[in-house]
Amino acid sequence: MTSDVMESSGGSMQQWLVVARAGFGHLMRAGGVGALVVSTAAGQPTQDVEGGKDHPLISRYAGSVILSDDVRTFDEFLIPLSPVTADAMGEVVAPAKSQRVEGKVTRIVYVAPEGRTPLEVIRSYEQELTKAGFKPLYTCVADTCGPKGGYNLTRMLNRPMKKYGNKGMFDFAEYALHGFFDDARYLAAKGTLPQGDVYVSLFAGRRTHAVPSEMLGRIHVALDVIETTSMDAGMVTVDAAAMAKEITQNGRVALDGIYFDTNGADLKAESSAAIQEVAKLLEQDRGLGLLVVGHTDNVGDYAANVALSDRRAASVIRELTTKHGVAAPRLRAAGAGMMAPVATNETENGRAKNRRVELVKQ
């Protein structure tokens, strides 16, 4: 993990909804355990989307209704730690400061009860998370989140999810963060629990358009909880013979089974099997020289990604030379950063494919 960046653009951390229980943060509904079905005006959601449920560590603001939820067993999440802007073409630009984390990612989109404000919601979460030992990473309000009241922040956080009802382009859940908000507020925080680090990303804002009229003026809340875990190892194995065949046919091969710490260049222990197969490949063909090329997705700064990919390639070479006796002149590290994607960077799966290490025949 990269070191935490502490910054505050929007007031003190005073209210939250987490109660520490047996070493876990378990959010309780303010004022007691609330029912899943609440009374709202005609045409508005009155109960959770089918199958929707609170995160086991962090529950809802009292009286809120779940519009959508989504759980990904292992994925990445980019936490903004500075304002989010756009370029001249209107495309969102990654914030100058951010932290990329990996693990189990849970997103839940709520609509808060009528008569509440984004400040009330944010402060309620802040208070109890603080009590549970979470530390603030970043907070912002409206224009301090970026131009146009934080519009680009919501674009960065938005993603398609399961739908509530059948309302076409005005679907409550899928477009929960699409468009403009009044009094937009955001916070990010980190907690260290017995099972590992947990990150919280929370947005709350008053909806002003791009939803059915009955939802205008309501507070939408997007909660992301990222529980840092290791990806299941051993799902894909590498084989020296298969690598040799791929290099002969295509001049290069992408390595499976290579793992690094998030935003780091140190090889994880579960990479040893893949490294052994690369060493075997080089042992079987003494005349083979390889470029070890690191690749990243397009999230974050261009130069930083090039440097990270180069360090990762160098780590692979260091492992081969120091632990497997491969002669250093046979290997050369290179960092391509985001320059050679093999899939779209618009989806999580595509970005995962682009984060790789390749062997290229010299």
Residue frames as qw, qx, qy, qz and C-alpha x, y, z in Angstrom:
[[0.000, 0.888, 0.460, 0.000, 0.00, 0.00, 0.00],
 [0.332, 0.536, -0.075, 0.773, 1.15, 3.53, -0.59],
 [0.215, -0.202, -0.548, 0.783, 1.42, 5.83, 2.37],
 [0.021, 0.774, 0.630, -0.060, -1.78, 7.59, 3.34],
 [0.200, 0.299, 0.090, 0.929, -2.23, 11.20, 2.29],
 [0.153, -0.621, -0.637, 0.430, -4.01, 13.32, 4.86],
 [0.057, 0.142, 0.225, 0.962, -5.93, 16.33, 3.60],
 [0.048, 0.596, 0.731, -0.328, -9.09, 18.11, 4.60],
 [0.044, 0.184, 0.324, 0.927, -11.15, 20.43, 2.46],
 [0.436, -0.443, -0.453, -0.640, -14.44, 20.18, 4.21],
 [0.593, -0.584, 0.111, -0.544, -14.68, 20.50, 7.97],
 [0.200, -0.446, 0.817, -0.304, -13.81, 18.30, 10.91],
 [0.502, -0.073, -0.840, -0.193, -14.60, 14.61, 11.25],
 [0.283, -0.248, 0.491, -0.785, -17.39, 14.63, 13.83],
 [0.737, 0.032, 0.408, -0.539, -20.21, 12.17, 13.14],
 [0.314, 0.277, -0.847, -0.326, -20.29, 8.60, 11.80],
 [0.827, -0.150, -0.023, -0.542, -22.27, 5.35, 12.10],
 [0.712, 0.221, -0.661, 0.087, -19.76, 2.66, 13.07],
 [0.657, -0.626, 0.292, -0.302, -19.71, 0.86, 16.40],
 [0.279, 0.485, -0.826, 0.069, -16.60, -1.23, 17.10],
 [0.868, -0.230, 0.216, -0.384, -17.62, -4.74, 17.99],
 [0.908, -0.159, 0.354, 0.161, -15.14, -7.56, 18.61],
 [0.446, -0.373, 0.472, 0.663, -12.54, -5.69, 16.60],
 [0.271, 0.393, 0.667, 0.572, -14.89, -5.05, 13.68],
 [0.179, 0.160, 0.080, -0.968, -16.61, -1.79, 12.76],
 [0.046, 0.425, 0.889, 0.165, -20.32, -2.59, 12.61],
 [0.111, -0.157, -0.081, -0.978, -22.54, 0.30, 11.57],
 [0.037, 0.483, 0.814, -0.321, -25.77, 0.73, 13.45],
 [0.037, 0.665, 0.475, 0.575, -28.68, 2.74, 12.20],
 [0.042, 0.215, -0.324, 0.920, -28.90, 6.09, 13.96],
 [0.538, -0.173, 0.188, -0.803, -31.57, 6.02, 16.63],
 [0.692, -0.049, 0.660, -0.287, -31.77, 2.23, 16.65],
 [0.294, -0.008, 0.859, 0.418, -32.14, -0.55, 14.11],
 [0.441, 0.371, -0.017, -0.817, -34.35, 0.71, 11.30],
 [0.755, 0.315, 0.560, -0.133, -36.69, -1.26, 9.09],
 [0.402, -0.050, 0.621, 0.671, -35.75, -1.96, 5.50],
 [0.094, 0.616, 0.623, 0.474, -39.06, -0.55, 4.29],
 [0.134, -0.340, -0.297, 0.882, -39.68, 3.16, 4.86],
 [0.274, 0.783, 0.548, -0.108, -42.51, 5.53, 4.03],
 [0.241, -0.244, 0.268, 0.900, -41.81, 8.03, 1.26],
 [0.430, 0.464, 0.041, -0.774, -43.84, 10.12, -1.16],
 [0.826, 0.388, 0.375, -0.165, -45.75, 8.46, -3.98],
 [0.710, 0.691, -0.124, 0.056, -43.54, 7.20, -6.80],
 [0.038, 0.762, -0.614, 0.202, -40.37, 7.14, -4.74],
 [0.594, 0.116, -0.788, 0.112, -38.57, 3.95, -3.68],
 [0.622, -0.574, 0.128, -0.517, -40.09, 2.63, -0.47],
 [0.897, -0.337, 0.286, 0.012, -37.99, -0.49, 0.01],
 [0.324, -0.571, 0.642, 0.395, -34.56, -1.84, -0.84],
 [0.575, 0.445, -0.540, -0.424, -33.83, -3.12, -4.32],
 [0.977, -0.095, -0.060, -0.182, -34.35, -6.89, -4.44],
 [0.902, 0.045, -0.209, 0.375, -31.43, -8.62, -2.72],
 [0.201, 0.723, -0.246, 0.613, -29.99, -5.34, -1.48],
 [0.744, -0.579, -0.289, 0.167, -28.33, -5.38, 1.93],
 [0.161, -0.949, 0.263, -0.067, -26.02, -3.25, 4.03],
 [0.531, 0.490, -0.629, 0.289, -22.32, -3.95, 4.27],
 [0.771, -0.412, -0.469, 0.123, -21.64, -6.12, 7.37],
 [0.528, -0.149, -0.288, 0.785, -19.17, -3.52, 8.65],
 [0.002, -0.163, -0.039, 0.986, -20.96, -0.32, 7.68],
 [0.181, 0.569, 0.800, -0.055, -24.71, 0.10, 7.70],
 [0.159, 0.612, 0.436, 0.640, -27.00, 2.80, 6.37],
 [0.086, -0.106, 0.248, -0.959, -28.03, 6.24, 7.56],
 [0.242, 0.312, 0.807, -0.440, -31.33, 5.77, 9.41],
 [0.485, 0.618, 0.379, -0.488, -34.32, 5.59, 7.07],
 [0.175, 0.555, -0.566, -0.584, -32.30, 5.29, 3.86],
 [0.887, 0.280, 0.296, -0.217, -33.33, 2.94, 1.05],
 [0.462, -0.326, 0.669, 0.483, -30.90, 0.88, -1.05],
 [0.587, 0.632, -0.097, -0.497, -31.19, 1.72, -4.75],
 [0.829, 0.449, -0.333, 0.008, -28.41, -0.62, -5.86],
 [0.560, -0.664, 0.494, 0.046, -25.54, -2.73, -4.57],
 [0.789, 0.525, -0.319, 0.025, -22.59, -4.49, -6.14],
 [0.663, -0.612, 0.426, 0.066, -19.90, -6.76, -4.67],
 [0.703, 0.595, -0.388, 0.041, -16.65, -7.64, -6.42],
 [0.918, -0.352, -0.074, 0.165, -14.53, -10.30, -4.74],
 [0.601, -0.393, 0.190, 0.669, -11.23, -8.82, -5.91],
 [0.403, 0.786, 0.283, 0.374, -10.91, -5.53, -7.73],
 [0.435, -0.030, -0.157, 0.886, -9.16, -2.18, -7.52],
 [0.067, -0.902, -0.427, -0.021, -10.47, 1.20, -6.41],
 [0.422, 0.311, -0.072, 0.849, -8.88, 4.59, -6.98],
 [0.306, -0.768, -0.469, 0.310, -9.51, 6.84, -3.98],
 [0.292, 0.745, 0.056, 0.598, -9.29, 10.55, -4.86],
 [0.571, -0.509, -0.320, 0.559, -7.21, 12.57, -2.42],
 [0.125, -0.346, 0.096, 0.925, -7.39, 15.90, -4.25],
 [0.509, 0.532, 0.169, -0.655, -9.87, 17.72, -6.56],
 [0.571, 0.206, 0.733, 0.307, -10.94, 15.91, -9.74],
 [0.200, 0.623, -0.140, -0.743, -10.81, 17.94, -12.96],
 [0.769, 0.466, 0.434, 0.050, -11.31, 17.45, -16.71],
 [0.452, -0.170, 0.406, 0.776, -9.16, 18.18, -19.75],
 [0.174, 0.321, -0.206, -0.908, -9.97, 20.47, -22.68],
 [0.356, -0.053, -0.770, -0.527, -12.04, 17.71, -24.28],
 [0.660, -0.355, 0.039, -0.661, -14.11, 17.23, -21.14],
 [0.825, -0.021, -0.563, 0.047, -12.54, 13.90, -20.21],
 [0.658, -0.745, 0.053, -0.090, -12.01, 13.28, -16.51],
 [0.439, 0.609, -0.558, 0.354, -8.39, 13.62, -15.41],
 [0.757, -0.312, -0.513, 0.255, -7.11, 11.44, -12.57],
 [0.340, -0.938, -0.016, -0.071, -6.59, 13.56, -9.44],
 [0.293, 0.749, -0.511, 0.302, -3.09, 14.80, -8.66],
 [0.151, -0.344, 0.828, -0.417, -3.21, 12.87, -5.40],
 [0.847, -0.070, -0.210, -0.484, -4.87, 9.48, -5.14],
 [0.309, -0.383, 0.855, -0.165, -4.46, 6.04, -3.62],
 [0.716, 0.136, -0.530, -0.433, -5.15, 2.84, -5.49],
 [0.435, -0.298, 0.768, -0.363, -6.21, -0.07, -3.29],
 [0.540, 0.100, -0.743, -0.383, -7.10, -3.66, -4.11],
 [0.133, -0.008, 0.887, -0.443, -9.36, -6.16, -2.42],
 [0.040, 0.532, 0.844, 0.051, -13.03, -6.91, -1.96],
 [0.042, -0.006, -0.064, -0.997, -14.98, -3.90, -3.24],
 [0.019, 0.580, 0.809, -0.097, -18.58, -3.34, -2.15],
 [0.050, -0.092, -0.111, -0.988, -20.63, -0.43, -3.50],
 [0.016, -0.595, -0.789, 0.154, -24.05, 0.48, -2.14],
 [0.013, -0.256, -0.191, -0.948, -26.13, 3.40, -3.42],
 [0.091, -0.522, -0.752, 0.392, -28.78, 4.77, -1.06],
 [0.076, -0.609, -0.230, -0.755, -31.38, 7.51, -1.13],
 [0.160, -0.051, -0.641, 0.749, -31.56, 9.24, 2.26],
 [0.017, -0.666, -0.728, 0.164, -34.89, 10.10, 3.93],
 [0.125, 0.758, 0.280, 0.576, -36.58, 13.36, 3.03],
 [0.375, -0.908, -0.073, -0.172, -35.75, 16.41, 5.07],
 [0.765, -0.455, 0.157, 0.429, -32.08, 15.50, 5.57],
 [0.262, 0.916, -0.266, -0.146, -29.01, 17.28, 4.21],
 [0.806, 0.391, -0.374, 0.238, -25.75, 15.95, 2.77],
 [0.053, 0.605, -0.552, 0.572, -23.96, 17.47, 5.75],
 [0.730, -0.351, 0.342, -0.476, -26.12, 15.49, 8.20],
 [0.985, 0.144, -0.071, -0.060, -25.42, 12.25, 6.37],
 [0.610, 0.530, -0.430, 0.402, -21.68, 12.80, 6.08],
 [0.168, -0.592, 0.512, -0.599, -21.31, 13.95, 9.68],
 [0.866, -0.257, 0.201, -0.378, -23.24, 10.92, 10.95],
 [0.942, 0.227, -0.185, 0.166, -20.88, 8.55, 9.19],
 [0.346, 0.648, -0.431, 0.524, -17.85, 10.57, 10.28],
 [0.472, -0.614, 0.363, -0.518, -18.71, 10.49, 13.97],
 [0.922, -0.230, 0.254, -0.181, -18.99, 6.75, 14.39],
 [0.858, 0.399, -0.177, 0.270, -16.17, 5.81, 12.03],
 [0.133, 0.713, -0.440, 0.530, -13.92, 8.09, 14.04],
 [0.675, -0.491, 0.376, -0.401, -15.03, 6.34, 17.23],
 [0.990, 0.041, 0.136, -0.011, -14.11, 3.01, 15.62],
 [0.615, -0.494, 0.393, 0.473, -10.58, 4.20, 14.90],
 [0.627, 0.564, 0.366, 0.392, -10.89, 5.14, 11.23],
 [0.324, -0.521, 0.083, 0.785, -8.62, 7.97, 10.13],
 [0.475, 0.812, 0.189, -0.281, -9.60, 10.60, 7.54],
 [0.652, 0.029, 0.426, 0.626, -7.70, 10.56, 4.25],
 [0.085, 0.085, 0.330, 0.937, -9.52, 13.34, 2.41],
 [0.158, 0.670, 0.669, -0.280, -12.70, 15.39, 2.61],
 [0.109, 0.009, 0.302, 0.947, -14.12, 18.00, 0.26],
 [0.251, 0.626, 0.593, -0.441, -17.27, 20.05, -0.30],
 [0.454, 0.834, 0.237, -0.205, -18.75, 21.25, -3.60],
 [0.510, 0.833, -0.201, 0.071, -16.16, 23.25, -5.59],
 [0.276, -0.708, 0.648, -0.046, -13.31, 22.08, -3.34],
 [0.796, 0.018, 0.605, 0.016, -13.98, 18.62, -4.85],
 [0.406, 0.079, 0.614, 0.672, -13.39, 20.08, -8.32],
 [0.144, 0.058, -0.223, -0.962, -15.05, 22.47, -10.79],
 [0.520, -0.203, -0.465, -0.687, -18.84, 22.72, -11.15],
 [0.678, -0.412, 0.250, -0.555, -19.56, 21.63, -7.62],
 [0.455, -0.335, 0.823, -0.061, -17.56, 18.42, -7.85],
 [0.802, 0.404, -0.022, -0.440, -19.16, 17.28, -11.12],
 [0.564, 0.522, -0.637, -0.048, -16.00, 15.48, -12.27],
 [0.212, -0.310, 0.840, -0.392, -15.73, 13.68, -8.94],
 [0.729, 0.166, 0.466, -0.473, -19.15, 12.12, -9.49],
 [0.745, 0.541, -0.292, -0.259, -18.17, 11.17, -13.04],
 [0.228, 0.516, -0.810, 0.159, -15.06, 9.45, -11.70],
 [0.335, -0.135, 0.814, -0.456, -17.04, 7.56, -9.07],
 [0.746, 0.254, 0.118, -0.605, -19.99, 6.67, -11.31],
 [0.051, 0.238, -0.924, -0.295, -20.35, 3.20, -12.79],
 [0.674, -0.110, -0.417, -0.600, -23.23, 1.06, -14.10],
 [0.167, -0.150, 0.878, -0.424, -24.81, -1.21, -11.52],
 [0.003, -0.390, -0.919, -0.052, -27.91, -3.31, -10.98],
 [0.144, -0.317, -0.250, -0.903, -31.04, -1.35, -11.76],
 [0.164, 0.302, 0.698, -0.628, -33.90, -0.30, -9.52],
 [0.499, 0.607, 0.394, -0.477, -37.11, -0.66, -11.50],
 [0.554, 0.317, 0.586, 0.499, -37.40, 0.03, -15.21],
 [0.068, 0.901, 0.205, -0.377, -36.94, 3.72, -15.91],
 [0.678, 0.661, 0.093, 0.309, -34.62, 3.68, -18.92],
 [0.499, 0.469, -0.230, 0.691, -31.98, 6.39, -18.93],
 [0.282, -0.644, 0.209, -0.680, -33.43, 7.82, -15.73],
 [0.808, -0.234, -0.536, 0.073, -32.89, 4.63, -13.77],
 [0.485, -0.857, 0.063, -0.162, -32.48, 5.54, -10.11],
 [0.807, -0.470, 0.259, 0.246, -29.48, 3.35, -9.41],
 [0.772, 0.256, 0.251, 0.525, -27.49, 3.31, -12.61],
 [0.275, 0.656, 0.082, 0.698, -27.51, 7.09, -12.81],
 [0.548, -0.738, -0.341, 0.199, -27.28, 7.74, -9.09],
 [0.460, -0.601, 0.104, 0.646, -24.06, 9.72, -9.58],
 [0.428, 0.343, 0.497, 0.672, -24.67, 10.97, -13.11],
 [0.015, 0.811, 0.346, 0.472, -25.07, 14.73, -13.46],
 [0.116, 0.501, -0.302, 0.803, -24.99, 17.62, -11.03],
 [0.535, -0.529, -0.624, 0.211, -25.56, 17.82, -7.28],
 [0.155, -0.825, 0.107, -0.532, -26.09, 20.66, -4.86],
 [0.504, -0.678, 0.432, -0.315, -24.01, 20.63, -1.68],
 [0.906, 0.198, -0.371, 0.051, -21.93, 17.66, -2.87],
 [0.400, -0.738, 0.505, -0.201, -19.74, 16.22, -0.11],
 [0.871, 0.250, -0.420, 0.054, -17.10, 13.50, -0.15],
 [0.422, -0.718, 0.528, -0.167, -14.90, 11.76, 2.37],
 [0.820, 0.240, -0.516, 0.059, -12.37, 8.96, 2.33],
 [0.491, -0.671, 0.457, -0.317, -11.08, 7.17, 5.41],
 [0.625, 0.287, -0.724, 0.063, -8.97, 4.19, 6.43],
 [0.709, -0.529, 0.287, -0.368, -9.39, 1.75, 9.29],
 [0.332, 0.396, -0.852, 0.082, -7.08, -1.01, 10.47],
 [0.833, -0.260, 0.121, -0.473, -9.04, -4.03, 11.65],
 [0.641, -0.370, 0.672, 0.012, -7.89, -7.53, 12.69],
 [0.793, 0.338, 0.495, 0.111, -8.70, -8.87, 9.22],
 [0.544, 0.192, 0.325, 0.749, -6.72, -6.11, 7.48],
 [0.020, -0.254, -0.015, 0.967, -7.02, -2.53, 6.29],
 [0.227, 0.654, 0.719, 0.062, -10.45, -1.26, 5.28],
 [0.112, -0.070, 0.156, 0.979, -11.00, 1.86, 3.19],
 [0.203, 0.683, 0.660, -0.239, -14.24, 3.83, 2.99],
 [0.096, 0.055, 0.340, 0.934, -15.23, 6.16, 0.15],
 [0.071, 0.626, 0.726, -0.274, -18.47, 8.08, 0.72],
 [0.034, 0.148, 0.292, 0.944, -20.30, 10.62, -1.45],
 [0.053, 0.637, 0.716, -0.279, -23.49, 12.46, -0.55],
 [0.041, -0.091, 0.212, 0.972, -25.25, 15.16, -2.56],
 [0.428, 0.499, 0.492, -0.571, -28.66, 16.65, -3.32],
 [0.439, 0.265, 0.725, 0.460, -29.93, 15.55, -6.75],
 [0.141, 0.532, 0.051, -0.833, -30.76, 18.42, -9.11],
 [0.639, 0.472, -0.209, -0.571, -31.56, 16.74, -12.45],
 [0.432, 0.358, -0.798, -0.221, -31.37, 13.58, -14.63],
 [0.004, 0.116, 0.955, -0.272, -33.74, 11.63, -12.36],
 [0.177, -0.608, -0.704, -0.321, -37.54, 11.30, -12.22],
 [0.127, -0.660, 0.004, -0.740, -39.19, 14.39, -10.74],
 [0.749, -0.608, -0.157, -0.211, -40.06, 12.61, -7.49],
 [0.851, -0.196, -0.135, 0.469, -36.33, 12.10, -6.84],
 [0.310, 0.645, -0.062, 0.696, -35.30, 15.72, -7.39],
 [0.286, -0.724, 0.241, -0.579, -33.97, 17.31, -4.24],
 [0.926, -0.370, -0.010, -0.069, -33.36, 13.95, -2.56],
 [0.211, -0.762, 0.611, 0.031, -29.98, 13.06, -1.06],
 [0.933, 0.253, -0.257, -0.014, -28.14, 10.31, -2.93],
 [0.467, -0.702, 0.536, -0.033, -25.41, 8.46, -1.05],
 [0.847, 0.378, -0.374, 0.009, -22.74, 6.25, -2.65],
 [0.584, -0.654, 0.471, -0.096, -20.79, 4.11, -0.19],
 [0.783, 0.407, -0.467, 0.055, -17.75, 2.10, -1.28],
 [0.668, -0.618, 0.405, -0.089, -16.04, -0.24, 1.18],
 [0.685, 0.528, -0.500, 0.044, -12.72, -1.76, 0.13],
 [0.797, -0.516, 0.308, -0.053, -11.42, -4.61, 2.29],
 [0.274, 0.706, -0.640, -0.128, -7.80, -5.26, 1.37],
 [0.893, -0.123, 0.424, -0.082, -7.25, -8.92, 0.62],
 [0.173, -0.429, 0.758, 0.460, -4.94, -11.02, -1.50],
 [0.709, 0.310, -0.312, -0.551, -6.18, -12.36, -4.79],
 [0.936, -0.107, 0.321, -0.102, -6.65, -16.13, -4.86],
 [0.004, 0.649, -0.703, -0.291, -3.30, -17.56, -5.90],
 [0.329, -0.110, 0.932, 0.111, -2.87, -20.65, -8.04],
 [0.619, 0.529, 0.370, -0.448, -5.84, -19.91, -10.30],
 [0.712, 0.684, -0.149, -0.051, -3.56, -19.85, -13.35],
 [0.752, -0.429, 0.365, 0.342, -0.29, -21.73, -13.71],
 [0.354, 0.810, -0.380, -0.272, 2.63, -21.04, -16.04],
 [0.929, -0.011, 0.332, 0.162, 4.67, -23.58, -17.91],
 [0.277, -0.606, 0.468, 0.581, 8.15, -23.14, -19.39],
 [0.386, 0.142, 0.790, 0.455, 7.29, -25.14, -22.50],
 [0.212, 0.798, 0.563, 0.039, 4.17, -23.07, -23.17],
 [0.111, -0.893, 0.064, 0.431, 6.15, -19.85, -22.72],
 [0.370, -0.344, 0.637, 0.583, 8.81, -21.06, -25.16],
 [0.346, 0.441, 0.761, 0.328, 6.15, -21.87, -27.75],
 [0.085, 0.916, 0.367, -0.139, 4.51, -18.46, -27.35],
 [0.226, -0.770, 0.287, 0.522, 7.83, -16.63, -27.67],
 [0.403, -0.070, 0.739, 0.535, 8.73, -18.62, -30.79],
 [0.255, 0.602, 0.711, 0.258, 5.39, -17.85, -32.42],
 [0.002, -0.926, -0.337, -0.170, 4.84, -14.25, -31.30],
 [0.431, 0.518, -0.256, 0.693, 8.14, -13.00, -29.94],
 [0.155, -0.365, 0.453, -0.799, 6.69, -12.35, -26.50],
 [0.502, -0.381, -0.773, -0.074, 4.57, -13.87, -23.75],
 [0.366, -0.624, 0.143, -0.676, 2.57, -12.36, -20.89],
 [0.252, 0.137, -0.873, 0.394, 3.40, -13.89, -17.52],
 [0.654, -0.532, -0.330, -0.424, 0.62, -15.35, -15.42],
 [0.818, -0.422, -0.340, 0.193, 1.03, -15.71, -11.68],
 [0.443, 0.189, -0.241, 0.842, 3.10, -12.58, -11.02],
 [0.339, -0.824, -0.443, -0.100, 1.84, -10.55, -8.04],
 [0.329, 0.285, -0.273, 0.858, 2.92, -7.24, -6.53],
 [0.128, -0.536, -0.569, 0.611, 1.74, -5.16, -3.60],
 [0.220, 0.868, 0.431, 0.112, -0.67, -2.41, -4.61],
 [0.132, 0.978, -0.107, 0.120, 1.30, 0.56, -5.95],
 [0.511, -0.678, 0.511, 0.133, 4.47, -1.35, -5.06],
 [0.584, 0.599, -0.515, -0.188, 7.20, -3.15, -6.96],
 [0.236, -0.403, 0.862, -0.196, 8.10, -5.93, -4.52],
 [0.556, 0.018, -0.745, -0.368, 7.18, -9.41, -5.70],
 [0.725, -0.361, 0.280, -0.515, 4.78, -11.32, -3.49],
 [0.390, -0.344, 0.853, -0.039, 5.69, -14.82, -2.30],
 [0.730, 0.333, 0.559, -0.211, 2.95, -16.39, -4.42],
 [0.512, 0.773, -0.252, -0.277, 4.90, -15.32, -7.54],
 [0.374, -0.557, 0.728, 0.140, 7.59, -17.94, -6.88],
 [0.729, 0.209, 0.650, 0.051, 6.05, -20.65, -9.09],
 [0.554, 0.821, 0.138, -0.010, 5.93, -18.35, -12.11],
 [0.022, -0.878, 0.471, 0.088, 9.50, -17.16, -11.51],
 [0.603, -0.299, 0.733, 0.101, 10.71, -20.76, -11.32],
 [0.728, 0.476, 0.488, 0.074, 9.17, -21.49, -14.72],
 [0.338, 0.930, -0.142, -0.022, 10.89, -18.46, -16.26],
 [0.304, -0.693, 0.648, 0.081, 14.18, -19.68, -14.80],
 [0.725, 0.045, 0.683, 0.078, 13.50, -23.11, -16.29],
 [0.613, 0.764, 0.202, -0.011, 12.83, -21.50, -19.68],
 [0.138, 0.911, -0.387, -0.011, 16.19, -19.73, -19.57],
 [0.531, -0.450, 0.717, 0.042, 17.97, -22.88, -18.39],
 [0.766, 0.287, 0.574, 0.044, 16.56, -24.90, -21.29],
 [0.575, 0.721, 0.182, 0.343, 17.59, -22.29, -23.88],
 [0.600, -0.487, -0.032, 0.634, 21.01, -20.93, -22.89],
 [0.346, 0.142, 0.333, 0.865, 21.09, -18.61, -25.90],
 [0.095, -0.761, -0.558, -0.316, 17.84, -16.85, -25.04],
 [0.203, -0.064, -0.291, 0.933, 17.93, -13.24, -23.90],
 [0.101, -0.689, -0.708, -0.120, 14.80, -11.49, -22.66],
 [0.083, -0.346, 0.092, -0.930, 13.40, -8.05, -22.20],
 [0.202, -0.476, -0.802, 0.300, 11.26, -8.06, -19.07],
 [0.041, -0.316, -0.217, -0.923, 8.61, -5.41, -19.71],
 [0.002, 0.405, 0.723, -0.560, 6.21, -4.05, -17.10],
 [0.106, -0.406, -0.502, -0.756, 2.81, -2.64, -18.11],
 [0.076, 0.275, 0.616, -0.735, 0.12, -0.70, -16.23],
 [0.188, 0.731, 0.647, 0.108, -3.41, 0.54, -16.85],
 [0.247, 0.543, 0.141, 0.790, -4.10, 4.22, -17.52],
 [0.471, -0.825, -0.303, -0.081, -5.11, 5.14, -13.97],
 [0.584, -0.675, 0.037, 0.450, -2.87, 7.77, -12.45],
 [0.050, 0.875, -0.291, -0.384, 0.04, 9.83, -13.69],
 [0.827, 0.529, -0.189, -0.018, 1.78, 8.80, -16.94],
 [0.299, 0.666, -0.610, 0.307, 5.32, 9.22, -15.66],
 [0.499, -0.407, 0.629, -0.434, 4.52, 7.50, -12.37],
 [0.933, 0.143, 0.222, -0.243, 3.08, 4.50, -14.22],
 [0.698, 0.597, -0.374, 0.123, 6.16, 4.23, -16.44],
 [0.004, 0.613, -0.674, 0.413, 8.41, 4.32, -13.38],
 [0.717, -0.222, 0.507, -0.423, 6.29, 1.76, -11.51],
 [0.941, 0.307, 0.015, -0.139, 6.26, -0.65, -14.45],
 [0.504, 0.647, -0.519, 0.241, 10.04, -0.33, -14.79],
 [0.272, -0.511, 0.679, -0.451, 10.57, -1.08, -11.09],
 [0.868, -0.026, 0.351, -0.349, 8.34, -4.13, -11.32],
 [0.845, 0.480, -0.232, 0.024, 10.25, -5.45, -14.30],
 [0.217, 0.650, -0.625, 0.375, 13.50, -4.90, -12.39],
 [0.602, -0.369, 0.550, -0.446, 12.09, -6.87, -9.43],
 [0.964, 0.194, 0.085, -0.162, 11.44, -9.87, -11.69],
 [0.644, 0.600, -0.408, 0.243, 15.01, -9.70, -12.99],
 [0.147, -0.621, 0.613, -0.465, 16.44, -9.35, -9.49],
 [0.829, -0.186, 0.395, -0.349, 14.55, -12.48, -8.41],
 [0.928, 0.367, -0.062, 0.000, 15.87, -14.45, -11.40],
 [0.488, 0.652, -0.456, 0.359, 19.49, -13.37, -10.95],
 [0.198, -0.572, 0.598, -0.525, 19.78, -13.55, -7.16],
 [0.699, -0.179, 0.554, -0.417, 17.74, -16.67, -6.45],
 [0.909, 0.290, 0.284, -0.096, 17.98, -18.69, -9.66],
 [0.592, -0.387, 0.478, 0.521, 21.46, -17.87, -10.92],
 [0.589, 0.692, 0.357, 0.215, 20.42, -16.37, -14.26],
 [0.517, -0.066, 0.107, 0.847, 23.23, -14.26, -15.77],
 [0.059, 0.709, 0.291, -0.640, 22.26, -10.59, -15.59],
 [0.018, 0.381, -0.469, -0.797, 23.38, -9.75, -19.19],
 [0.032, 0.240, 0.904, 0.352, 20.65, -12.07, -20.51],
 [0.090, -0.728, -0.674, 0.082, 17.93, -9.86, -19.05],
 [0.147, 0.123, 0.005, 0.981, 16.96, -6.22, -19.44],
 [0.031, 0.596, 0.686, -0.417, 14.15, -4.38, -17.65],
 [0.016, 0.208, 0.336, 0.919, 11.81, -1.92, -19.37],
 [0.139, 0.468, 0.657, -0.574, 8.74, -0.04, -18.24],
 [0.083, 0.332, 0.626, 0.701, 6.01, 0.62, -20.81],
 [0.205, 0.165, 0.374, -0.889, 3.50, 2.07, -18.37],
 [0.550, 0.469, 0.520, -0.455, 0.15, 2.54, -20.11],
 [0.174, 0.556, -0.463, -0.668, 1.60, 2.63, -23.65],
 [0.318, 0.172, -0.844, -0.397, 0.61, -0.84, -24.86],
 [0.608, -0.028, 0.505, -0.611, -2.84, -1.87, -23.59],
 [0.050, 0.015, -0.953, -0.299, -4.23, -5.26, -24.58],
 [0.108, -0.598, -0.794, -0.031, -7.78, -4.39, -23.49],
 [0.084, -0.775, -0.219, -0.587, -9.95, -1.36, -22.83],
 [0.277, 0.051, -0.564, 0.776, -9.14, 0.75, -19.80],
 [0.401, -0.327, -0.109, -0.848, -12.81, 1.67, -19.44],
 [0.849, -0.352, -0.241, -0.311, -13.66, -1.44, -17.39],
 [0.557, -0.653, 0.495, -0.138, -12.16, -3.06, -14.30],
 [0.921, 0.039, 0.370, 0.113, -11.57, -6.34, -16.16],
 [0.642, 0.710, -0.009, 0.290, -9.81, -4.52, -18.98],
 [0.068, -0.877, 0.389, -0.275, -7.54, -2.62, -16.63],
 [0.779, -0.422, 0.461, -0.049, -6.65, -5.87, -14.84],
 [0.889, 0.319, 0.231, 0.233, -5.51, -7.37, -18.16],
 [0.402, 0.842, -0.133, 0.335, -3.40, -4.32, -18.89],
 [0.365, -0.771, 0.484, -0.197, -1.51, -4.60, -15.59],
 [0.994, 0.081, 0.053, 0.052, 0.98, -7.30, -16.56],
 [0.286, -0.687, 0.582, 0.328, 4.61, -8.31, -17.07],
 [0.870, 0.479, 0.001, -0.117, 5.73, -9.60, -20.46],
 [0.611, -0.396, 0.529, 0.437, 8.82, -11.43, -21.67],
 [0.589, 0.779, -0.049, -0.209, 10.07, -10.23, -25.07],
 [0.890, 0.024, 0.202, 0.409, 12.79, -12.03, -27.01],
 [0.144, -0.819, 0.250, 0.497, 15.89, -9.88, -27.52]]
